[in-house]
Amino acid sequence: MSAIRHWNNHIRQQNKDDGCKHPLGNGEMLVYEEGPEIVHIFGPPYTSPSMIGVTIEDEREIICESKREPKTAIWHHTFFTRQDMLGEMWDYVLPDSNIFVRDIDSHGETKLQIGLGYHTQAYFMPKYKTIGSRDAALFKTYKSTRFGDGYSSDREICMLVVAEGAAKLEYLDNGFAINISKGTGRILIGSHYEYGETVKAINNALSTSKDELTSHTRDYWYTYKNKGRDFESLIPASHPLRGKILETIDSVAVLIKAQQSTCGGVMAGHHYPMAYVRDMTGVLRGLLALGHKDEAKAILEFWFHKWQVYGDILNAEGMGNYGSRLFSGNDEAEIPAYIIFSCFFYYKKTGDAELIKRMLPMLEFAFEIQLSHLAGGMIEFSGDETYIAGNTFPRFCMYQGSAEATLLFIETGQMLVDYGKETGNEKLIAYEKIIGETRNLYKHNFVENGLFYANNPKREELAGKPDFRYFVCDAHLNIDGKYVFTWCEKNEWGFYVCPDCKDRVMEPFADAKKRFLLSSVAMVPMHMGSEMFTNDEIRRFIEPVVEKFMATGYVPSHVEGTRSLGYDYGFLLFNLTKLGHPAAKDVLNKMMSILDPTLAWVEYYDGDTPWNCRSRPWESGLNIEAIISYLCNTPA
């Protein structure tokens, strides 16, 4: 639960910092820190522009140890030079007020620099009367501010920064700084939907002692944690990883809760201020394994509300923001099936029949919207599905048959059929015909010579590619390395280009007919609970994955590569546990070894090196579910 970092410009340039980040949030305001530095502040709401960041600016080399207080999202930072201790800071977000608090006990001088987000307007407010004649900095973004992948803020957001005691706010020509001198002090950063509420909340916090604020925050987190399962008795005292597993369970429960908005959506991570369907499917499973049913149900309520508002659900939806939706190309493939799967997974774990009954119209929509994508018994890939986004499967092949999307279509369709038989719903029972036909073709489409392939080019031959789509321009991505989301037209080589790139030339894709073996896909049937294959068949599918792992210590998603998806180890542990495979223990040890210092899993690993987004709810949720499954099903 702790991380050691070094700060100064020389060390930064050498990239010696490990880059791990941690969240502090209350459902409305979400702060991501890298040690004591603030990387982003979102909200309210969670889907909003990140307005400011806070960095350490000092000529000296500063060493900081950052620790999370167990069962909470309260972080304690201790600062040193090589010779002296500089002081301590305690960071937290108040549970019922959108105020980030940093309490300071300083033994010397330090400077913090406030950096502005894109489109952030800044104002110095000296001796601001409504907060006790204190100096303050006001930051604003206006309605319709664009951020992320073309998202739009649907309201003006105001953020107020106040410093007192040993912390003094300084106005600079290029921004703001907070100078910290010897003594005790406090920094408050507040942001509410109405500016007057921000001022009111700041004043309430200023008039409340540190002990009262931390106690109030601690009680909130203890209440949440105490609703979860008790894992102390699950792990034998003799287990060599007992302590670290218990700490990791605690860490994952907190990092998910901190990133779940009050509307139920869960942030995909510091790079992605949106609630993604596929991500939240894994988060829901993790929450149920941890014993947090209310938070799991909130995810389903989030989807149901979006469906009621829009009549559909896209790959990612805004949280508390109706100006932000992510169109990702092929949102009608794969993504809707995850919604059906999650609802029935929750139903199976909780017996909440009322929820299924109430949400059934959404589930019917989610099944039927996929029907027009069925060709030759196959559903194609979702455009933002991880194998494509993580460069383990080529974007050019998106319209080929997807083994995972098709299996999801079959299994979730069968869930609806079975529910129809339980309740006498003839409409649902009628789905059985198309489900049966697709099931009968499945092994023919994706299994050949005992190998389970992730794709089948024949679907594209049957259905073709659409002439137009709203998604990433291939030319901007392949030539410029930029993600430009816009309407694109298919050119003569099968690439999709925007009007700016209509005359740009790209080399034809060489592997358009290649069949891909992806470790991640081979492990999906068992993880999904599918009975499509026998245990012996699944053993054959995943044996190359196990062999690769035993030889190298890695589980690359593409067996010819080195990149692992962050949940691949959890998938493998889950499969091996169900199969009673002796390598499960080795996979557990590996999973625990690649945790970052905050005890979280990340989006991708290149070998053992974390890559891209940190502190991920999805990967962490799926991996912790796999560990809990292992502990519950493996003899001590």
Disulfide bonds with the S-S distance in Angstrom:
none
